[in-house]
Amino acid sequence: MVMVDNFGKPFLSAEWRYLAMVNYEIEPAVLMPFVPKGTELDSWNGKTFVSMVGFLFLNTRVVGLSIPFSSKFRRDQSALLRTAQRR
């Protein structure tokens, strides 16, 4: 993965390993208290989904520099939950 800044230079780069993603349907009312103002939940075929993602980031660099003690970390430790939202 490489993210670039407005000038096309790499800002964040990393290798993703051992990616696992679990998607499941959820009632929209459960998520509504967490939806930021000005956005709404997106749905697919009238159903709302939430995703839980776990992965290992390796060789993480910010602006080409390796930051001590953060070039390798597991993203599952913070239980990344994601929903589709739109403005």
Secondary structure, DSSP 8 states (H G I E B T S, - for coil): -EEE-TTS-EEEEEEEEEEEEEEEE--HHHHGGGS-TT-EE--BTTB-EEEEEEEEEEEEEETTEE-TT-SSEEGGGGTEEEE-EE-
